[in-house]
């Protein structure tokens, strides 16, 4: 199952202020709900899924019809690997927001981690086709990845290219395209894609790791070492750095 760390297709929650309501008691409850919601978002940003879940549940008690709170619960349950609960709350967020494409995108990303690839494509497509969605390249990249898992590589290629066309500065699209090229034994094209990904995101250790793999395939030991050393520099405690260090030992 795919790690959510390597899947930056989940959109960030937006913190917004609550509008005025006519009833004083309801207004107070909504304000308190927003207080817990903001604490939940802060906990998510700190990778504290338990704290986030606690705050979002408190917020939900006070305001059961706030779509942002439902989306927050979806993210918190996802991080806790409670996928069925996450799905339920993302679907609630969709209903309460009248089909906000951000939440369809989130649902598509969740389905990727659940390996429900056909469902993922459906959800991402709804998001991508919504003209009010300001990040369609994210959804198209998710569509491409789902097609890769279904071994429909032509459809995956088209989706990645569409994402790049829509936003040439979104680094995950060329990165995923590079993975596709690498696995199709097209190293020159893969290297071009990975080079573009790390150019757009110089702190993206995973991009340098795959760049190093391509250099190894092309028998360019010097450049491979440079790429793997960059991985170790950027993320010294990560599993990717451990793998990079192993390759550096082999390349000595």
HELIX and SHEET records of a PDB file:
HELIX    1   1 UNK A    4  UNK A    6  5                                   3    
HELIX    2   2 UNK A   24  UNK A   45  1                                  22    
HELIX    3   3 UNK A   49  UNK A   62  1                                  14    
HELIX    4   4 UNK A   67  UNK A   79  1                                  13    
HELIX    5   5 UNK A   83  UNK A   96  1                                  14    
HELIX    6   6 UNK A  101  UNK A  113  1                                  13    
HELIX    7   7 UNK A  117  UNK A  129  1                                  13    
HELIX    8   8 UNK A  136  UNK A  149  1                                  14    
HELIX    9   9 UNK A  153  UNK A  166  1                                  14    
HELIX   10  10 UNK A  171  UNK A  183  1                                  13    
HELIX   11  11 UNK A  187  UNK A  200  1                                  14    
HELIX   12  12 UNK A  205  UNK A  217  1                                  13    
HELIX   13  13 UNK A  221  UNK A  234  1                                  14    
HELIX   14  14 UNK A  239  UNK A  251  1                                  13    
END                                                                             
